[in-house]
Structures are given as C-alpha cells and as structure tokens.
Amino acid sequence: MKGGVYNILKARFLVNEDATKNWRFILFIVVLAIIMIANSHRFDEKIYRISDLTNEVKELRSEFVDRRSELMKLRMESTVSEKMESRGIFSSQVPPQKIKVKKTEEKGLLKKLWH
C-alpha cells in the first residue's frame, strides 16, 4: 500500500509501458470537464438574459399602463373641451340628433325587364 501511494505521488502510472491507456482516460476526463464548464457558462448566460428580458418586460408593461391612463385622460370630454376653448371652439348646448338616410334602390337592366 505504501509503495502504491508513493507511485501515484511520483506519477509513475503516466510513464509506465501501459501509460497510453492512462493518458487516454485522463484526456477523456479533461474533455468532459471542459464540456461541463462550457455548458454551465452557457446556462448562466441564458439565466442572465432571461432575467434582463423579464425586467425589460416589466418596465415596458408599466410604461404601457402609464401611457394608456394618460391617453384615457386626454380623451375625456372635459379635457377636450378645455383645450378647444383656447381656440374659440365651445361645446354645443343642444344635444345631437340622429339623421336617418333612406337609400333608394336603383333598378338594374335585368330588374327592369322582369318587372
């Protein structure tokens, strides 16, 4: 046992006759470690990107709500009438009436022949 630990510490398993098998295994482990590290970095980047997009969506949604409330306020009749008074246009005191137009149907050539 003492000799085995000593040989491992001296790294004799890397210079023996069957060292190619050991080197292949070590190279395989190193490649797997690099792939795992790269995968975790990509995962972290995606997490940060999702977080940034979520914050941007929240900001845009709050801006949308602010703009919509501002638009509703500007569309109110009282606000419109106040702005028109400065131009000399006042709201009517007489309520509007609905106008109904009856469309006269023109007879085509075929309808004239059959009637």
Backbone as a printed PyTorch tensor [residue, N CA C, xyz], in Angstrom:
tensor([[[  0.8290,  -1.1900,   0.0000],
         [  0.0000,   0.0000,   0.0000],
         [  0.8660,   1.2430,   0.0000]],

        [[  1.9200,   1.2060,   0.8240],
         [  2.8080,   2.3510,   0.9230],
         [  3.4820,   2.6240,  -0.4190]],

        [[  3.8750,   1.6030,  -1.1110],
         [  4.5090,   1.7500,  -2.4180],
         [  3.5270,   2.2550,  -3.4640]],

        [[  2.2490,   1.8580,  -3.3530],
         [  1.2280,   2.2870,  -4.3240],
         [  0.9590,   3.7730,  -4.2370]],

        [[  0.8550,   4.2900,  -3.0210],
         [  0.6140,   5.7140,  -2.8340],
         [  1.8270,   6.5090,  -3.2880]],

        [[  3.0120,   5.9670,  -2.9930],
         [  4.2480,   6.6380,  -3.3930],
         [  4.3430,   6.7100,  -4.9240]],

        [[  3.9650,   5.6080,  -5.5950],
         [  3.9950,   5.5850,  -7.0620],
         [  2.9850,   6.5730,  -7.6560]],

        [[  1.8400,   6.7070,  -7.0280],
         [  0.8360,   7.6630,  -7.5160],
         [  1.3390,   9.0820,  -7.3400]],

        [[  1.9720,   9.3580,  -6.1880],
         [  2.5010,  10.6920,  -5.9580],
         [  3.6390,  11.0310,  -6.9200]],

        [[  4.4220,  10.0590,  -7.2920],
         [  5.5200,  10.2620,  -8.2400],
         [  5.0180,  10.2540,  -9.6860]],

        [[  3.7460,   9.8750,  -9.8780],
         [  3.0910,   9.8130, -11.1950],
         [  3.7670,   8.8040, -12.1080]],

        [[  4.1340,   7.6690, -11.5530],
         [  4.7650,   6.6190, -12.3470],
         [  3.7650,   5.9680, -13.3040]],

        [[  2.4840,   6.0710, -13.0160],
         [  1.4670,   5.4750, -13.8950],
         [  1.3900,   6.2180, -15.2360]],

        [[  2.0040,   7.4100, -15.3200],
         [  1.9870,   8.1640, -16.5630],
         [  3.1880,   7.8640, -17.4570]],

        [[  4.1900,   7.1890, -16.9110],
         [  5.3980,   6.9090, -17.6880],
         [  5.6640,   5.4130, -17.8450]],

        [[  4.8040,   4.5590, -17.3550],
         [  4.9750,   3.1130, -17.4900],
         [  4.7280,   2.6830, -18.9320]],

        [[  4.8470,   1.3640, -19.1700],
         [  4.6350,   0.8130, -20.5050],
         [  3.1820,   0.9740, -20.9640]],

        [[  2.2540,   0.7750, -20.0900],
         [  0.8270,   0.8920, -20.4430],
         [  0.2790,   2.2900, -20.1370]],

        [[  1.1300,   3.2970, -20.2510],
         [  0.7350,   4.6720, -19.9150],
         [ -0.2170,   5.2670, -20.9500]],

        [[ -0.2110,   4.7620, -22.1780],
         [ -1.1040,   5.3290, -23.2050],
         [ -2.5670,   5.1630, -22.8130]],

        [[ -2.8750,   4.0160, -22.2010],
         [ -4.2470,   3.7820, -21.7200],
         [ -4.6130,   4.8110, -20.6590]],

        [[ -3.7090,   5.1030, -19.7670],
         [ -3.9630,   6.0860, -18.7100],
         [ -4.0970,   7.5020, -19.2860]],

        [[ -3.2220,   7.8250, -20.2440],
         [ -3.2860,   9.1570, -20.8540],
         [ -4.6110,   9.3630, -21.6040]],

        [[ -5.0810,   8.3410, -22.3030],
         [ -6.3700,   8.4500, -22.9990],
         [ -7.5030,   8.7050, -22.0190]],

        [[ -7.4750,   7.9910, -20.9060],
         [ -8.5210,   8.1780, -19.9020],
         [ -8.4540,   9.5870, -19.2910]],

        [[ -7.2550,  10.0620, -19.0050],
         [ -7.0890,  11.4060, -18.4320],
         [ -7.5460,  12.4580, -19.4450]],

        [[ -7.1950,  12.2570, -20.7120],
         [ -7.6320,  13.1930, -21.7580],
         [ -9.1600,  13.1890, -21.8860]],

        [[ -9.7690,  12.0210, -21.8040],
         [-11.2280,  11.9120, -21.8550],
         [-11.8660,  12.6700, -20.6860]],

        [[-11.3310,  12.5140, -19.5030],
         [-11.8520,  13.2110, -18.3200],
         [-11.7020,  14.7270, -18.4730]],

        [[-10.5630,  15.1760, -19.0140],
         [-10.3320,  16.6140, -19.2150],
         [-11.3320,  17.1810, -20.2260]],

        [[-11.5690,  16.4600, -21.3180],
         [-12.5380,  16.9250, -22.3250],
         [-13.9420,  16.9970, -21.7230]],

        [[-14.3160,  16.0020, -20.9470],
         [-15.6290,  16.0410, -20.2830],
         [-15.7380,  17.2270, -19.3290]],

        [[-14.6800,  17.5090, -18.6000],
         [-14.6890,  18.6490, -17.6680],
         [-14.8380,  19.9640, -18.4240]],

        [[-14.1450,  20.1000, -19.5470],
         [-14.2610,  21.3270, -20.3550],
         [-15.6730,  21.4880, -20.8940]],

        [[-16.2570,  20.3950, -21.3640],
         [-17.6400,  20.4460, -21.8820],
         [-18.6070,  20.8370, -20.7680]],

        [[-18.4360,  20.2830, -19.5890],
         [-19.3260,  20.6240, -18.4750],
         [-19.1910,  22.0860, -18.0700]],

        [[-17.9560,  22.5970, -18.0500],
         [-17.7390,  24.0010, -17.6960],
         [-18.3760,  24.9200, -18.7350]],

        [[-18.1780,  24.5980, -20.0200],
         [-18.7760,  25.4110, -21.0910],
         [-20.2980,  25.3750, -21.0170]],

        [[-20.8490,  24.2190, -20.7230],
         [-22.3030,  24.0850, -20.6170],
         [-22.8400,  24.9150, -19.4570]],

        [[-22.1550,  24.8920, -18.3370],
         [-22.6340,  25.6870, -17.1930],
         [-22.5240,  27.1840, -17.4750]],

        [[-21.4860,  27.6160, -18.2190],
         [-21.3740,  29.0350, -18.5830],
         [-22.5060,  29.4530, -19.5120]],

        [[-22.8370,  28.6210, -20.4800],
         [-23.9530,  28.9350, -21.3820],
         [-25.2690,  28.9960, -20.6140]],

        [[-25.4360,  28.0960, -19.6690],
         [-26.6480,  28.0890, -18.8540],
         [-26.7500,  29.3780, -18.0380]],

        [[-25.6470,  29.8110, -17.4420],
         [-25.6400,  31.0570, -16.6730],
         [-25.9570,  32.2620, -17.5530]],

        [[-25.3910,  32.2920, -18.7750],
         [-25.6750,  33.3910, -19.6960],
         [-27.1570,  33.4470, -20.0390]],

        [[-27.7610,  32.2930, -20.2420],
         [-29.1930,  32.2580, -20.5580],
         [-30.0170,  32.7340, -19.3700]],

        [[-29.6180,  32.3690, -18.1740],
         [-30.3270,  32.8240, -16.9770],
         [-30.2720,  34.3390, -16.8660]],

        [[-29.0730,  34.9260, -17.0860],
         [-28.9370,  36.3830, -17.0290],
         [-29.7550,  37.0500, -18.1240]],

        [[-29.7640,  36.4730, -19.3080],
         [-30.5440,  37.0310, -20.4300],
         [-32.0360,  36.9950, -20.1100]],

        [[-32.5070,  35.9060, -19.5540],
         [-33.9200,  35.7900, -19.1810],
         [-34.2700,  36.8180, -18.1180]],

        [[-33.3930,  36.9990, -17.1550],
         [-33.6180,  37.9880, -16.1010],
         [-33.6870,  39.4050, -16.6810]],

        [[-32.7690,  39.7260, -17.5880],
         [-32.7900,  41.0450, -18.2200],
         [-34.0720,  41.2600, -19.0190]],

        [[-34.4810,  40.2520, -19.7800],
         [-35.7030,  40.3730, -20.5780],
         [-36.9370,  40.4950, -19.6930]],

        [[-36.9520,  39.7980, -18.5780],
         [-38.0790,  39.8950, -17.6530],
         [-38.1860,  41.3050, -17.0780]],

        [[-37.0480,  41.8750, -16.7070],
         [-37.0610,  43.2490, -16.1990],
         [-37.5060,  44.2350, -17.2760]],

        [[-37.0590,  44.0160, -18.5020],
         [-37.4580,  44.9020, -19.5920],
         [-38.9540,  44.8050, -19.8670]],

        [[-39.4990,  43.6000, -19.7960],
         [-40.9370,  43.4160, -19.9980],
         [-41.7210,  44.1370, -18.9080]],

        [[-41.2600,  44.0490, -17.6620],
         [-41.9360,  44.7400, -16.5640],
         [-41.9130,  46.2490, -16.7730]],

        [[-40.7650,  46.7810, -17.2090],
         [-40.6630,  48.2180, -17.4500],
         [-41.5840,  48.6490, -18.5860]],

        [[-41.5970,  47.8730, -19.6680],
         [-42.4460,  48.2190, -20.8060],
         [-43.9260,  48.1120, -20.4510]],

        [[-44.2780,  47.1360, -19.6310],
         [-45.6720,  46.9890, -19.2230],
         [-46.1100,  48.1790, -18.3650]],

        [[-45.2430,  48.6170, -17.4530],
         [-45.5980,  49.7670, -16.6150],
         [-45.6780,  51.0440, -17.4600]],

        [[-44.7900,  51.1750, -18.4390],
         [-44.8570,  52.3350, -19.3360],
         [-46.1520,  52.2990, -20.1550]],

        [[-46.5490,  51.1070, -20.6000],
         [-47.7930,  50.9630, -21.3460],
         [-48.9900,  51.3880, -20.5030]],

        [[-49.0150,  50.9660, -19.2600],
         [-50.1260,  51.3330, -18.3760],
         [-50.1500,  52.8440, -18.1500]],

        [[-48.9830,  53.4470, -17.9610],
         [-48.9150,  54.9020, -17.7840],
         [-49.4290,  55.6290, -19.0170]],

        [[-48.9890,  55.1920, -20.1870],
         [-49.4210,  55.8430, -21.4370],
         [-50.9200,  55.6570, -21.6750]],

        [[-51.4260,  54.4720, -21.3480],
         [-52.8520,  54.2220, -21.5430],
         [-53.6880,  55.1040, -20.6270]],

        [[-53.2660,  55.2640, -19.3740],
         [-54.0170,  56.1320, -18.4520],
         [-53.9300,  57.5910, -18.9000]],

        [[-52.7730,  57.9870, -19.4160],
         [-52.6210,  59.3500, -19.9320],
         [-53.5330,  59.5670, -21.1430]],

        [[-53.6150,  58.5790, -22.0230],
         [-54.4850,  58.6750, -23.1880],
         [-55.9480,  58.7460, -22.7800]],

        [[-56.3420,  57.9420, -21.8010],
         [-57.7320,  57.9730, -21.3330],
         [-58.0730,  59.3410, -20.7600]],

        [[-57.1250,  59.9350, -20.0770],
         [-57.3500,  61.2640, -19.5100],
         [-57.4810,  62.2990, -20.6260]],

        [[-56.6570,  62.1840, -21.6640],
         [-56.7260,  63.1350, -22.7770],
         [-57.9960,  62.9670, -23.6030]],

        [[-58.5710,  61.7770, -23.6350],
         [-59.7710,  61.5260, -24.4220],
         [-61.0440,  61.9410, -23.7090]],

        [[-60.9610,  62.2810, -22.4540],
         [-62.1620,  62.6720, -21.7160],
         [-62.7390,  63.9460, -22.3220]],

        [[-64.0660,  64.0520, -22.3080],
         [-64.7580,  65.1870, -22.9250],
         [-64.3740,  66.5000, -22.2530]],

        [[-64.2020,  66.4760, -20.9530],
         [-63.8470,  67.7100, -20.2490],
         [-62.4640,  68.2130, -20.6680]],

        [[-61.5200,  67.2960, -20.8490],
         [-60.1730,  67.6910, -21.2630],
         [-60.1860,  68.2450, -22.6880]],

        [[-60.9320,  67.5910, -23.5660],
         [-61.0170,  68.0500, -24.9520],
         [-61.6870,  69.4190, -25.0110]],

        [[-62.7590,  69.6100, -24.2610],
         [-63.4600,  70.8990, -24.2850],
         [-62.5750,  72.0160, -23.7260]],

        [[-61.7720,  71.7260, -22.7120],
         [-60.8530,  72.7340, -22.1660],
         [-59.8180,  73.1480, -23.2100]],

        [[-59.3030,  72.2000, -23.9610],
         [-58.3060,  72.5230, -24.9780],
         [-58.9240,  73.2700, -26.1530]],

        [[-60.1680,  72.9960, -26.4720],
         [-60.8240,  73.6640, -27.5890],
         [-61.2670,  75.0790, -27.2210]],

        [[-61.5000,  75.3380, -25.9550],
         [-61.9010,  76.6830, -25.5310],
         [-60.8060,  77.7000, -25.8170]],

        [[-59.5560,  77.2800, -25.7240],
         [-58.4560,  78.2060, -26.0160],
         [-58.4330,  78.5750, -27.5010]],

        [[-59.0250,  77.7510, -28.3640],
         [-59.0920,  78.0350, -29.8040],
         [-60.4050,  78.7050, -30.2000]],

        [[-61.2770,  78.8750, -29.2440],
         [-62.5470,  79.5290, -29.5210],
         [-63.6500,  78.5730, -29.9400]],

        [[-63.4650,  77.3000, -29.7170],
         [-64.4920,  76.3100, -30.0560],
         [-65.1060,  75.8310, -28.7530]],

        [[-66.4400,  75.9740, -28.6670],
         [-67.1380,  75.5940, -27.4390],
         [-68.0530,  74.4180, -27.7210]],

        [[-68.3710,  73.6720, -26.6850],
         [-69.2650,  72.5320, -26.8580],
         [-70.6930,  73.0250, -27.0550]],

        [[-71.4520,  72.2550, -27.8020],
         [-72.8310,  72.6320, -28.1330],
         [-73.7470,  72.4180, -26.9300]],

        [[-74.7110,  73.3310, -26.7730],
         [-75.6940,  73.1970, -25.6960],
         [-76.8750,  72.3450, -26.1360]],

        [[-77.0340,  72.1780, -27.4360],
         [-78.1350,  71.3770, -27.9990],
         [-77.6090,  69.9610, -28.2440]],

        [[-78.3230,  68.9650, -27.7460],
         [-77.8450,  67.6000, -27.9590],
         [-77.9550,  67.1960, -29.4360]],

        [[-77.1140,  66.3370, -29.9000],
         [-77.1510,  65.9300, -31.3110],
         [-78.3610,  65.0550, -31.6040]],

        [[-78.7880,  65.1000, -32.8750],
         [-79.9050,  64.2720, -33.3180],
         [-79.3920,  63.2990, -34.3640]],

        [[-79.9910,  62.1270, -34.3800],
         [-79.5790,  61.1020, -35.3200],
         [-80.2770,  61.3400, -36.6510]],

        [[-79.5260,  61.3280, -37.7180],
         [-80.0660,  61.5410, -39.0540],
         [-80.1540,  60.1900, -39.7350]],

        [[-81.3320,  59.8710, -40.2580],
         [-81.5390,  58.6130, -40.9680],
         [-81.6840,  58.9240, -42.4570]],

        [[-80.9060,  58.2500, -43.2580],
         [-80.9580,  58.4290, -44.7010],
         [-81.4940,  57.1420, -45.3000]],

        [[-82.5540,  57.2670, -46.0870],
         [-83.1190,  56.0990, -46.7590],
         [-82.4980,  56.0080, -48.1380]],

        [[-81.9710,  54.8590, -48.4200],
         [-81.3090,  54.6430, -49.6910],
         [-82.3370,  54.1560, -50.6960]],

        [[-82.3940,  54.8550, -51.7960],
         [-83.3170,  54.4210, -52.8610],
         [-82.5930,  53.4000, -53.7070]],

        [[-83.2790,  52.3100, -53.9550],
         [-82.6730,  51.2180, -54.6900],
         [-82.8640,  51.4630, -56.1770]],

        [[-81.7650,  51.4930, -56.8970],
         [-81.8410,  51.6910, -58.3370],
         [-82.0570,  50.3400, -58.9990]],

        [[-82.9310,  50.3450, -59.9550],
         [-83.2110,  49.0920, -60.6490],
         [-82.2300,  48.9300, -61.7960]],

        [[-81.6580,  47.7580, -61.8600],
         [-80.7330,  47.4480, -62.9410],
         [-81.4950,  47.0510, -64.1910]],

        [[-80.8230,  46.7770, -65.2520],
         [-81.4260,  46.4180, -66.5270],
         [-82.2390,  45.1400, -66.4150]],

        [[-81.7130,  44.1240, -65.7220],
         [-82.4360,  42.8530, -65.5720],
         [-83.6910,  43.0350, -64.7210]],

        [[-83.6230,  43.8340, -63.6620],
         [-84.7920,  44.0510, -62.8220],
         [-85.8710,  44.8080, -63.5660]],

        [[-85.4850,  45.7350, -64.4440],
         [-86.4520,  46.4890, -65.2370],
         [-87.1670,  45.5770, -66.2210]],

        [[-86.4410,  44.6200, -66.7540],
         [-87.0630,  43.6930, -67.7260],
         [-88.0430,  42.7610, -67.0610]],

        [[-87.7530,  42.3000, -65.8470],
         [-88.6210,  41.3330, -65.1660],
         [-89.7950,  42.0140, -64.4890]],

        [[-89.7570,  43.2890, -64.2390],
         [-90.8690,  43.9640, -63.5700],
         [-91.6770,  44.7640, -64.5370]]])
